[in-house]
Every structure is written in C-alpha cells, then in structure tokens.
Amino acid sequence: MDLGLKDKVVLITGGSKGIGLACARAFAMEGAKVAIVSRDPANLARAREQLSSEGLHVHLTRADLHEPHSAADVVEEATSAVGPIDILINSAGAARRYDPETLDAAAFKATMEAKYFPYIYPQQEVLKRMAERVKSGKAKEPGTIVNIIGMGGKIASDIHIAGGAANAALMLATVGLAHYYARYGIRINAINPGATLTERVDEALKLEASREGIEAAEALARGEARVPLGRFAKPEEIADVALFLASRRASYVTGAIVPMDGGSAPLI
C-alpha cells in the first residue's frame, strides 16, 4: 500500500528515542525527509548512529521545547534545512511520576512544562505556517499533525495524576484545534498508547516495584497480565498507526483519538 509519504517533510519532536525514534525510522523508510528534535545531544548522537547503520538519514536539531521561542527556532531551522513541514509528530516530553502524597503545586507546574507545552508550542508554530501556505495557495496538500498522548489522560493512575492531567489537556487541544483547522484541510489526530516498551515504562515499573516490594521483572509480568492482548505494545506498532494517520490514506480522519492499549480500557 502506497501511503504517499515519499519526500514529505516530517518534523518529530522527542524523536531521539522510544516511540519518537520508531516514528523517525518508519517515516524515513517510507522515503520521507525527516527532522528530529531532542534536548539531549547524547540521545541525538545515538539516534543518528542507529539510523545511519540502517541506511537512513535524518536531520538532527538540539532544542528545549519548554520555551515558545525555542519551538519557533526549531521549526525555522527544520524548514530551512529540509523544507516546509508537511507532517508534525509530537512525541516530546516525559512527565515524572509521583506518589500522590508528594504532589504539590511545583510538581503540577513542572509536569505541564515537561509534557503539555513541548507539544503546544511547536504545534502552534507549525499550524500557523501550514495555514499560511494553504491560504496563499502554495501548499500542494494541507499538512497533518499526530500527537502521541498517553492513555493516562483517560484513565487515572495514582502515580501519574499530574502527567495524566497534562495528557487530558493535550487531548482537548487536539480535538479543538482539529475542529478549527479542518477549514484549511489540515488534519490533527492523536494516538493514546497504553504501556509501551520504552524507558518511560521502565521508570513506571521501577516505581511500582519499589512500592510493592517486588522485582521490576515481576512488575512487568503483572502489568502484561492485565492487558487483554497479553503484552505491552512495541514502539514500532505505535509508529505504524502514526504513519497511517499522517498519510493520505487517512484523508478523512481528523479530531480522532486512537486508543492503543491492547484492550485494557473498554471505553467508547
């Protein structure tokens, strides 16, 4: 199936590891021109090494997306280096997990700065440019955005309350902006991964293991046993759905929040 992604310019925030890196690999394999953003130079170097060993080339940008001006600079740099952005994949930001009794105002503020704004700032900058290209008649196709937002925004976890609140806010922003920008043909969707085998889940498993007095391997086994499909997701599986949502094969899909939790949360 031709997804029509060859030569599309794709900007991936948080693209140096986990789901973001899996997305970078998947889009590059489809022939897209990929730029990835991370604030950690070591992670960027490892990502370049991994992808280069597979014959894949991506443009690397080091930036901290907590500030609006950084997001604007990133978008400008990627546009200058690779071209006007056709697709934005937001996968940046890692919200810490807290025991509820340790939550305070500072923790909630830090979580929004770590998870909510690193999505909102680049998204707003990209949307502005996408809409301008459509209105000027310079866009061959309207752009599209896919936000990778954890299921914690739908299902409350007592060790992820602050992060879940940020995720819920991102889902609302996704649907609201999708409704508005559909007039320009710009599509905005989100994926809700459940537990996925990344470093972030490793952190959660270690915290659970510490609280329960068990080994991390036992915490993983218990977690996977609670998933109807019997296992946690692989990053590549999330990337496959991101490819579809970003492609012309999903040309009539916008404002959708796609759950990928192995059947764990039977919600409508």
Backbone bond lengths (Angstrom), bond angles and torsions (degrees), N, CA, C in turn:
res aa  C-N    CA-C-N  psi(-1)  N-CA   C-N-CA  omega(-1)  CA-C   N-CA-C  phi
1 M - - - 1.459 - - 1.527 109.34 -
2 D 1.320 117.01 123.81 1.456 121.62 177.65 1.518 109.12 -82.41
3 L 1.327 116.25 117.12 1.457 121.02 -179.90 1.524 112.66 -86.22
4 G 1.322 117.15 -5.87 1.461 119.91 178.04 1.516 113.51 68.58
5 L 1.332 117.43 31.24 1.466 121.02 -176.74 1.528 113.27 -101.46
6 K 1.307 118.14 -4.18 1.456 120.78 -179.27 1.525 110.14 -60.64
7 D 1.323 116.09 130.42 1.469 125.48 178.99 1.525 114.23 69.32
8 K 1.339 118.27 4.25 1.455 119.80 172.92 1.532 108.96 -69.11
9 V 1.313 116.39 143.41 1.465 120.76 178.21 1.521 108.29 -92.31
10 V 1.324 115.36 121.33 1.469 121.67 -174.40 1.524 109.27 -121.08
11 L 1.320 116.46 124.51 1.463 121.99 173.95 1.522 107.71 -105.58
12 I 1.342 116.44 126.80 1.459 121.53 -177.86 1.517 109.05 -122.21
13 T 1.328 116.63 112.62 1.452 119.48 175.29 1.525 108.59 -82.87
14 G 1.326 115.32 145.34 1.462 118.09 -174.87 1.513 111.31 65.89
15 G 1.325 116.81 31.90 1.463 120.75 -171.86 1.515 115.57 -88.54
16 S 1.334 117.69 7.99 1.462 118.86 -175.32 1.525 113.91 -93.12
17 K 1.341 117.82 -8.26 1.459 119.38 179.75 1.530 109.65 -159.96
18 G 1.323 115.60 170.22 1.460 121.74 174.61 1.516 114.13 58.71
19 I 1.318 115.50 -138.13 1.465 121.06 -178.23 1.518 110.99 -64.33
20 G 1.337 117.29 -38.10 1.462 120.09 179.15 1.515 112.44 -60.34
21 L 1.327 116.88 -43.36 1.463 120.84 178.49 1.523 110.61 -66.63
22 A 1.320 117.14 -39.35 1.467 120.12 176.82 1.518 110.54 -61.12
23 C 1.341 117.18 -38.32 1.466 120.75 176.64 1.526 110.94 -66.01
24 A 1.336 116.46 -42.73 1.468 119.99 178.91 1.525 110.75 -58.22
25 R 1.320 115.76 -45.13 1.462 120.13 179.62 1.538 110.44 -63.16
26 A 1.322 116.79 -45.38 1.466 120.58 -176.17 1.523 111.86 -64.09
27 F 1.335 117.06 -44.38 1.464 119.64 179.49 1.527 111.27 -67.61
28 A 1.327 117.01 -40.33 1.461 119.84 178.60 1.524 110.82 -62.59
29 M 1.310 117.14 -37.89 1.462 120.70 178.59 1.516 111.76 -66.70
30 E 1.345 117.09 -24.69 1.465 121.29 176.54 1.530 112.20 -83.10
31 G 1.328 115.94 -1.16 1.465 119.42 178.78 1.516 114.38 91.25
32 A 1.335 117.13 11.21 1.467 120.68 178.12 1.526 109.81 -76.52
33 K 1.330 114.97 159.16 1.463 121.79 173.91 1.526 106.87 -95.02
34 V 1.325 115.91 113.06 1.455 121.24 -167.93 1.524 111.86 -111.02
35 A 1.331 115.10 133.14 1.466 121.77 170.88 1.521 107.38 -120.78
36 I 1.326 116.53 131.50 1.455 119.97 179.39 1.524 110.10 -117.30
37 V 1.329 114.56 148.14 1.460 121.61 -177.64 1.526 109.37 -122.44
38 S 1.319 115.67 136.81 1.458 122.42 173.18 1.519 107.71 -153.92
39 R 1.305 116.72 152.79 1.466 119.26 176.49 1.518 111.98 -89.74
40 D 1.338 117.47 -7.46 1.464 121.93 -175.45 1.531 110.00 -104.78
41 P 1.337 118.28 109.47 1.468 120.02 -178.39 1.524 113.05 -61.86
42 A 1.334 117.11 -32.62 1.471 119.47 178.91 1.521 110.88 -65.55
43 N 1.335 116.54 -41.74 1.468 119.88 177.58 1.520 111.14 -64.74
44 L 1.323 116.78 -39.75 1.468 120.37 177.62 1.523 110.66 -62.24
45 A 1.322 116.94 -43.08 1.468 120.47 -179.94 1.522 110.77 -62.82
46 R 1.341 116.45 -42.05 1.477 119.60 178.48 1.520 111.09 -65.36
47 A 1.326 116.46 -39.53 1.463 119.58 179.01 1.521 110.44 -63.71
48 R 1.331 116.89 -44.55 1.470 119.87 178.15 1.524 110.75 -58.79
49 E 1.332 116.00 -44.15 1.462 120.08 -178.45 1.520 110.90 -63.10
50 Q 1.323 116.78 -45.83 1.469 120.19 -179.74 1.520 111.44 -61.77
51 L 1.328 116.59 -49.18 1.461 120.08 -176.24 1.531 111.20 -69.03
52 S 1.332 116.94 -38.46 1.460 119.86 179.16 1.519 111.18 -62.89
53 S 1.340 116.10 -36.79 1.471 119.89 179.21 1.522 111.47 -65.17
54 E 1.341 116.43 -18.87 1.460 121.64 178.25 1.528 111.56 -99.73
55 G 1.331 116.14 7.38 1.453 120.44 179.50 1.511 113.82 77.38
56 L 1.327 117.31 22.71 1.459 122.01 -177.62 1.525 109.99 -113.09
57 H 1.310 116.50 136.70 1.463 121.53 -179.51 1.519 110.06 -114.70
58 V 1.336 115.67 134.86 1.457 120.59 175.19 1.525 108.47 -135.51
59 H 1.320 115.45 154.38 1.461 121.24 173.99 1.521 108.36 -87.59
60 L 1.327 117.20 134.13 1.459 121.90 -176.75 1.522 110.96 -107.88
61 T 1.324 115.88 137.68 1.457 121.24 176.00 1.520 109.31 -134.80
62 R 1.328 115.79 126.18 1.462 120.22 175.63 1.519 108.40 -94.89
63 A 1.332 116.59 123.81 1.458 120.27 -179.57 1.515 109.99 -161.75
64 D 1.320 114.80 152.29 1.461 122.60 173.46 1.520 107.02 -104.47
65 L 1.324 116.84 113.55 1.467 121.48 -173.00 1.519 113.46 -87.13
66 H 1.329 116.44 14.84 1.458 118.82 177.41 1.523 112.66 -73.12
67 E 1.342 116.91 -16.83 1.460 121.14 -177.20 1.523 110.45 -113.37
68 P 1.343 117.92 139.61 1.473 120.46 -179.43 1.516 113.15 -57.28
69 H 1.330 117.30 -40.12 1.475 119.22 -177.21 1.524 110.86 -66.84
70 S 1.340 118.06 -32.06 1.459 120.45 177.71 1.519 110.73 -64.97
71 A 1.334 116.43 -41.09 1.463 120.32 178.62 1.524 110.47 -63.20
72 A 1.326 116.40 -42.94 1.466 119.97 179.03 1.524 110.41 -62.63
73 D 1.329 116.39 -41.36 1.468 120.24 179.44 1.525 111.20 -64.38
74 V 1.332 116.31 -40.62 1.466 120.57 -179.88 1.525 110.86 -62.49
75 V 1.314 116.01 -46.80 1.464 119.95 -179.36 1.526 110.69 -63.49
76 E 1.321 116.44 -40.25 1.466 120.04 178.82 1.528 110.90 -65.04
77 E 1.337 116.56 -43.42 1.458 120.07 179.79 1.529 111.48 -64.03
78 A 1.329 116.14 -45.64 1.465 119.67 179.99 1.519 110.92 -63.02
79 T 1.317 116.87 -40.18 1.465 120.86 179.16 1.519 110.77 -63.86
80 S 1.326 116.96 -42.37 1.461 120.78 179.54 1.524 111.71 -67.14
81 A 1.336 116.28 -38.26 1.462 120.18 -174.96 1.517 113.48 -82.50
82 V 1.328 117.40 -36.55 1.469 120.94 -171.53 1.529 112.42 -118.05
83 G 1.338 116.93 -35.19 1.460 121.00 -179.43 1.517 110.63 134.36
84 P 1.334 117.38 171.42 1.469 120.73 177.24 1.520 110.84 -56.29
85 I 1.321 115.78 136.36 1.465 120.66 -172.63 1.527 111.23 -76.09
86 D 1.332 114.73 123.71 1.463 121.64 176.68 1.523 111.44 -91.39
87 I 1.337 115.84 -33.57 1.460 121.52 -172.72 1.526 108.95 -137.86
88 L 1.318 116.12 130.79 1.467 121.53 172.28 1.526 108.58 -114.53
89 I 1.313 115.89 126.42 1.458 121.83 172.88 1.525 106.96 -112.53
90 N 1.307 117.00 115.63 1.461 121.24 179.43 1.524 109.73 -96.09
91 S 1.339 114.83 115.67 1.463 119.22 177.80 1.528 110.43 -139.57
92 A 1.329 116.22 19.84 1.467 120.86 -175.79 1.518 110.81 -86.95
93 G 1.312 114.85 160.48 1.456 119.56 171.82 1.511 112.69 91.39
94 A 1.302 115.16 128.06 1.460 120.82 178.00 1.518 108.08 -127.80
95 A 1.324 116.03 114.56 1.456 120.26 179.93 1.524 109.92 -83.86
96 R 1.308 116.13 128.63 1.469 120.46 176.09 1.521 110.76 -64.55
97 R 1.301 115.02 152.67 1.457 120.72 173.89 1.522 109.01 -99.88
98 Y 1.319 115.18 141.83 1.458 120.90 -176.71 1.526 109.98 -131.26
99 D 1.320 115.87 144.23 1.452 119.53 164.68 1.524 107.26 -64.94
100 P 1.334 119.50 135.36 1.467 120.65 -175.90 1.523 114.08 -52.64
101 E 1.331 117.38 -32.50 1.461 119.89 -177.28 1.520 112.40 -74.43
102 T 1.318 117.19 -10.96 1.471 120.17 177.11 1.520 112.10 -99.67
103 L 1.332 117.51 -4.01 1.465 120.41 -179.35 1.527 110.01 -70.20
104 D 1.333 114.86 134.73 1.454 120.69 174.13 1.526 108.09 -144.14
105 A 1.318 116.32 -177.83 1.465 120.17 -177.32 1.521 111.22 -58.63
106 A 1.324 116.65 -39.76 1.468 120.30 -178.99 1.523 111.07 -63.68
107 A 1.327 117.19 -37.57 1.463 120.79 -179.97 1.527 111.14 -66.60
108 F 1.330 116.42 -42.71 1.467 119.40 178.12 1.532 110.98 -64.11
109 K 1.321 116.71 -42.32 1.461 120.84 179.78 1.527 111.04 -64.00
110 A 1.332 115.86 -44.97 1.462 120.13 179.96 1.522 111.35 -62.93
111 T 1.320 116.35 -36.11 1.465 120.03 -179.49 1.521 111.67 -67.71
112 M 1.315 117.98 -42.47 1.466 120.20 177.39 1.523 110.74 -63.30
113 E 1.328 116.32 -39.03 1.461 120.04 178.87 1.524 111.45 -69.41
114 A 1.323 117.05 -28.85 1.458 120.93 -178.37 1.522 112.73 -83.78
115 K 1.339 117.61 -30.73 1.466 119.88 -172.25 1.528 113.90 -117.75
116 Y 1.327 117.94 -43.23 1.465 120.31 -173.48 1.529 112.18 -77.01
117 F 1.305 116.87 -55.43 1.463 119.74 -174.16 1.530 114.37 -68.07
118 P 1.354 120.36 -33.21 1.469 118.78 176.13 1.532 113.69 -63.68
119 Y 1.340 117.91 -15.04 1.459 121.53 171.33 1.529 110.45 -91.01
120 I 1.320 115.93 -45.77 1.456 120.69 -172.89 1.527 112.26 -66.40
121 Y 1.320 117.86 -44.03 1.467 120.13 -175.54 1.535 112.79 -62.18
122 P 1.342 119.50 -53.78 1.468 117.78 178.27 1.522 112.85 -66.08
123 Q 1.335 116.85 -33.71 1.459 119.43 179.31 1.524 111.08 -61.65
124 Q 1.322 116.66 -44.57 1.462 119.94 -179.43 1.524 111.58 -64.85
125 E 1.319 116.65 -39.18 1.464 120.34 179.02 1.528 111.13 -66.07
126 V 1.338 116.19 -43.44 1.463 120.05 179.41 1.526 111.05 -67.56
127 L 1.325 117.15 -42.35 1.467 120.34 179.35 1.527 111.57 -59.34
128 K 1.316 116.44 -42.61 1.462 120.43 179.42 1.530 110.33 -58.15
129 R 1.315 116.36 -44.98 1.465 120.21 -178.44 1.525 111.66 -71.47
130 M 1.332 116.73 -38.84 1.463 119.43 178.25 1.527 110.74 -62.06
131 A 1.322 116.61 -45.56 1.465 120.71 -179.45 1.524 111.22 -64.08
132 E 1.326 117.36 -39.52 1.471 120.98 179.09 1.524 110.90 -62.50
133 R 1.352 116.47 -40.25 1.463 119.27 179.65 1.522 111.36 -66.49
134 V 1.330 116.33 -38.95 1.463 119.94 178.00 1.521 110.40 -64.49
135 K 1.327 116.63 -47.41 1.471 120.77 -177.20 1.519 111.96 -65.58
136 S 1.333 116.58 -30.22 1.469 119.78 -179.81 1.519 112.85 -85.21
137 G 1.339 116.41 -7.91 1.461 120.41 -178.73 1.520 113.60 80.84
138 K 1.338 117.65 10.63 1.469 120.89 -177.01 1.529 112.73 -88.77
139 A 1.321 117.67 -11.04 1.461 120.45 -176.63 1.524 110.55 -87.45
140 K 1.337 116.64 123.51 1.458 119.81 174.04 1.528 110.61 -67.94
141 E 1.317 115.22 -39.32 1.459 122.08 175.04 1.519 107.75 -139.64
142 P 1.341 118.50 144.11 1.467 119.72 174.33 1.532 109.77 -61.59
143 G 1.302 115.95 154.47 1.452 119.48 -178.86 1.515 112.82 -80.96
144 T 1.327 114.81 176.61 1.459 120.36 178.75 1.517 110.18 -146.56
145 I 1.321 115.90 151.14 1.462 122.75 -178.63 1.519 108.95 -130.31
146 V 1.327 115.37 139.25 1.469 121.10 174.33 1.524 107.44 -127.72
147 N 1.315 115.87 121.20 1.459 121.96 178.08 1.523 110.01 -101.77
148 I 1.327 115.83 126.24 1.469 120.63 177.46 1.524 106.99 -92.11
149 I 1.324 115.87 107.54 1.470 121.49 -172.31 1.526 108.73 -127.16
150 G 1.294 117.22 124.13 1.458 121.58 -175.71 1.522 114.21 -62.64
151 M 1.325 115.02 155.35 1.460 121.83 178.48 1.526 112.66 -64.49
152 G 1.321 116.42 -11.64 1.458 119.79 178.50 1.512 113.70 -59.86
153 G 1.337 116.48 -15.77 1.458 119.76 176.64 1.519 112.54 -77.95
154 K 1.320 117.35 -12.71 1.463 121.86 178.89 1.525 112.40 -110.63
155 I 1.317 115.52 -36.32 1.458 121.42 -176.04 1.522 108.59 -116.20
156 A 1.314 116.67 115.18 1.463 120.33 -177.16 1.524 111.05 -71.98
157 S 1.323 114.88 133.02 1.459 122.05 173.17 1.521 107.49 -118.83
158 D 1.316 117.72 135.58 1.464 118.68 -174.91 1.525 113.43 -68.48
159 I 1.336 118.26 -13.84 1.463 119.37 175.93 1.531 111.58 -102.86
160 H 1.334 115.93 6.38 1.475 119.24 -176.62 1.532 110.42 -139.28
161 I 1.323 116.66 36.55 1.462 119.74 -176.42 1.517 111.72 -68.51
162 A 1.317 117.76 -47.21 1.462 120.70 -179.59 1.526 110.76 -65.19
163 G 1.335 117.02 -45.39 1.460 120.39 178.53 1.513 112.30 -64.82
164 G 1.338 116.03 -37.81 1.457 119.99 177.71 1.514 111.73 -64.23
165 A 1.335 116.78 -37.58 1.460 120.35 177.78 1.535 110.66 -63.88
166 A 1.336 117.26 -39.81 1.465 120.78 176.78 1.524 110.59 -64.42
167 N 1.325 116.45 -40.79 1.471 120.20 178.70 1.530 111.49 -64.45
168 A 1.325 116.60 -40.99 1.466 119.92 178.61 1.526 110.30 -62.34
169 A 1.319 116.79 -41.12 1.466 120.60 178.16 1.529 110.70 -63.78
170 L 1.320 117.15 -38.46 1.466 120.16 178.78 1.528 111.63 -66.91
171 M 1.315 117.46 -36.08 1.462 119.69 177.79 1.523 110.95 -65.48
172 L 1.322 116.46 -42.23 1.457 119.37 177.91 1.529 110.31 -62.32
173 A 1.337 116.86 -44.18 1.464 120.44 179.10 1.524 110.96 -62.22
174 T 1.329 116.55 -39.19 1.470 120.58 179.02 1.524 111.38 -59.57
175 V 1.328 115.79 -50.51 1.465 119.90 -176.73 1.533 110.86 -68.77
176 G 1.324 116.79 -41.61 1.462 119.74 -179.44 1.519 112.79 -64.63
177 L 1.322 116.76 -44.51 1.464 119.81 179.64 1.533 111.08 -70.13
178 A 1.337 116.82 -33.96 1.468 119.71 176.43 1.522 110.28 -60.75
179 H 1.320 116.42 -40.92 1.468 120.84 179.87 1.523 110.49 -62.11
180 Y 1.323 116.81 -42.59 1.468 119.53 -177.81 1.529 111.92 -72.81
181 Y 1.332 117.38 -49.81 1.467 120.20 -171.79 1.527 113.65 -78.67
182 A 1.325 117.42 -4.68 1.465 119.00 175.04 1.526 111.16 -60.61
183 R 1.323 118.33 -26.09 1.472 121.47 178.43 1.524 112.40 -61.14
184 Y 1.344 115.80 -22.45 1.465 120.51 177.64 1.529 111.99 -99.05
185 G 1.324 115.81 1.74 1.461 119.61 -176.84 1.520 113.04 82.26
186 I 1.331 116.98 2.69 1.466 121.28 179.31 1.528 109.22 -79.89
187 R 1.319 116.29 128.69 1.455 120.95 -177.48 1.534 110.53 -106.74
188 I 1.334 115.93 137.59 1.466 121.59 178.55 1.526 108.05 -131.83
189 N 1.313 115.70 122.23 1.459 121.35 -179.91 1.524 109.75 -133.55
190 A 1.309 115.82 171.95 1.462 120.50 178.06 1.512 110.15 -140.12
191 I 1.321 114.01 155.36 1.461 121.94 173.29 1.524 107.02 -117.65
192 N 1.329 115.40 134.63 1.466 121.78 175.91 1.527 109.36 -106.01
193 P 1.318 118.65 87.41 1.466 117.86 175.88 1.521 110.74 -71.41
194 G 1.316 115.60 142.02 1.448 119.87 166.28 1.519 107.56 -82.14
195 A 1.315 117.28 -153.07 1.462 120.53 179.91 1.525 109.78 -60.54
196 T 1.317 115.81 125.17 1.462 122.86 -177.75 1.524 108.04 -127.68
197 L 1.302 117.27 143.04 1.461 122.01 -172.89 1.526 111.47 -73.66
198 T 1.328 114.87 79.71 1.466 123.01 178.51 1.524 108.94 -131.71
199 E 1.334 115.68 177.13 1.464 120.28 178.64 1.529 111.47 -63.09
200 R 1.345 116.69 -31.09 1.463 119.15 -179.79 1.526 111.26 -64.70
201 V 1.322 116.33 -40.09 1.460 119.56 178.30 1.530 109.97 -69.59
202 D 1.334 116.80 -34.97 1.461 119.48 175.44 1.529 110.59 -56.78
203 E 1.331 116.04 -42.32 1.465 121.06 178.92 1.530 110.90 -61.43
204 A 1.340 115.94 -45.32 1.461 120.28 179.88 1.521 111.14 -63.71
205 L 1.333 116.81 -39.63 1.463 120.26 -179.27 1.524 111.15 -66.72
206 K 1.323 116.56 -37.46 1.463 119.82 178.43 1.521 110.60 -65.49
207 L 1.348 116.29 -39.92 1.458 119.80 178.56 1.526 110.59 -65.62
208 E 1.328 116.51 -43.49 1.466 119.97 178.50 1.518 110.68 -63.14
209 A 1.342 116.21 -42.72 1.458 120.11 -179.76 1.521 111.05 -61.52
210 S 1.336 115.68 -40.34 1.460 120.04 179.20 1.522 111.35 -64.80
211 R 1.311 116.37 -41.60 1.472 120.62 -178.86 1.525 111.47 -68.47
212 E 1.347 116.09 -35.89 1.470 120.25 -175.25 1.532 113.02 -92.40
213 G 1.336 117.05 -8.45 1.460 120.03 -178.76 1.509 113.40 70.54
214 I 1.341 116.51 37.38 1.471 121.66 -179.46 1.525 109.52 -128.08
215 E 1.318 116.72 172.46 1.464 121.55 176.03 1.532 109.86 -79.17
216 A 1.341 115.49 155.70 1.460 120.31 179.93 1.527 111.45 -60.92
217 A 1.335 116.98 -35.82 1.470 120.46 179.03 1.524 110.83 -62.10
218 E 1.330 116.32 -37.98 1.458 120.03 177.78 1.522 110.69 -69.17
219 A 1.327 116.80 -37.93 1.465 120.17 177.06 1.525 110.48 -63.02
220 L 1.343 117.22 -39.21 1.468 120.95 177.30 1.524 110.50 -64.50
221 A 1.331 117.18 -45.54 1.467 120.74 -179.55 1.521 110.89 -61.42
222 R 1.324 117.25 -42.23 1.462 120.41 178.38 1.529 110.91 -64.39
223 G 1.338 115.57 -41.85 1.459 119.54 -179.98 1.516 111.94 -62.50
224 E 1.324 116.74 -45.96 1.464 119.81 -179.07 1.523 111.19 -67.58
225 A 1.321 117.39 -31.05 1.466 120.38 178.58 1.525 111.67 -66.32
226 R 1.334 116.91 -24.00 1.468 120.26 179.36 1.522 112.54 -82.31
227 V 1.318 118.40 -9.62 1.464 122.00 -179.55 1.529 109.06 -90.13
228 P 1.326 118.56 125.02 1.468 119.77 -178.84 1.526 113.44 -54.37
229 L 1.335 118.12 -36.05 1.465 119.55 177.92 1.531 112.39 -77.15
230 G 1.326 116.72 -5.51 1.452 120.52 171.34 1.515 116.68 85.64
231 R 1.316 118.59 7.69 1.467 120.40 -179.62 1.520 109.53 -161.79
232 F 1.336 115.52 164.89 1.451 121.18 172.76 1.532 109.17 -81.50
233 A 1.326 115.87 161.71 1.468 120.44 -179.93 1.525 111.32 -74.92
234 K 1.313 114.70 157.21 1.465 121.28 170.58 1.532 107.97 -97.77
235 P 1.336 118.37 145.20 1.467 120.43 178.80 1.522 112.88 -53.70
236 E 1.330 116.27 -35.58 1.466 120.26 -178.27 1.523 111.98 -64.15
237 E 1.313 117.38 -29.70 1.460 120.93 179.12 1.523 110.80 -70.15
238 I 1.326 116.79 -36.61 1.465 120.30 175.75 1.516 109.57 -67.37
239 A 1.333 116.24 -41.12 1.465 120.95 179.97 1.526 111.62 -61.12
240 D 1.319 117.32 -37.17 1.467 120.19 -179.88 1.529 111.12 -61.43
241 V 1.320 117.09 -40.09 1.468 120.08 179.82 1.533 109.92 -72.21
242 A 1.332 116.86 -35.55 1.466 120.03 175.81 1.526 110.70 -61.46
243 L 1.333 116.50 -40.37 1.473 120.53 176.85 1.521 110.61 -57.82
244 F 1.322 115.89 -47.95 1.461 119.69 -178.39 1.522 111.37 -62.41
245 L 1.324 117.28 -48.74 1.463 120.39 -177.44 1.529 111.77 -62.34
246 A 1.318 116.90 -31.65 1.461 120.91 -179.46 1.525 112.73 -82.11
247 S 1.311 116.94 -12.17 1.461 121.02 -173.08 1.525 112.18 -92.17
248 R 1.330 115.03 166.87 1.467 119.92 177.45 1.528 112.00 -68.80
249 R 1.344 117.14 -12.71 1.466 120.03 175.30 1.521 111.64 -67.69
250 A 1.336 116.21 -18.54 1.466 120.98 177.81 1.526 109.97 -110.36
251 S 1.319 116.72 34.98 1.464 121.60 -170.79 1.524 114.61 -65.12
252 Y 1.337 118.44 -14.51 1.467 120.26 178.82 1.526 111.13 -114.36
253 V 1.327 115.48 20.76 1.466 120.21 179.43 1.523 108.64 -111.42
254 T 1.321 116.62 117.00 1.459 121.37 173.25 1.519 109.33 -150.97
255 G 1.328 115.79 149.29 1.457 120.76 -176.76 1.513 113.40 72.93
256 A 1.323 116.98 17.27 1.468 120.82 -178.97 1.525 110.52 -92.30
257 I 1.312 116.06 143.10 1.459 122.61 172.11 1.527 106.21 -116.34
258 V 1.313 116.96 107.18 1.465 121.46 -172.75 1.526 110.19 -94.63
259 P 1.329 117.86 115.82 1.468 119.66 178.42 1.524 110.94 -77.57
260 M 1.324 116.09 138.32 1.467 121.91 174.66 1.527 107.83 -136.43
261 D 1.323 115.02 73.34 1.464 119.43 -175.43 1.513 112.35 -123.97
262 G 1.323 117.28 17.06 1.460 119.82 177.61 1.510 114.30 67.77
263 G 1.350 116.06 19.69 1.456 120.60 179.31 1.519 114.52 87.55
264 S 1.345 116.89 11.96 1.465 120.12 -174.44 1.519 114.03 -68.45
265 A 1.336 116.49 -34.30 1.468 119.88 -176.42 1.522 109.60 -117.62
266 P 1.326 118.85 97.44 1.465 121.41 -177.67 1.528 111.47 -76.63
267 L 1.321 114.81 72.57 1.466 121.36 -178.69 1.516 110.86 -107.88
268 I 1.327 117.33 150.40 1.462 121.44 174.02 1.526 107.62 -85.57
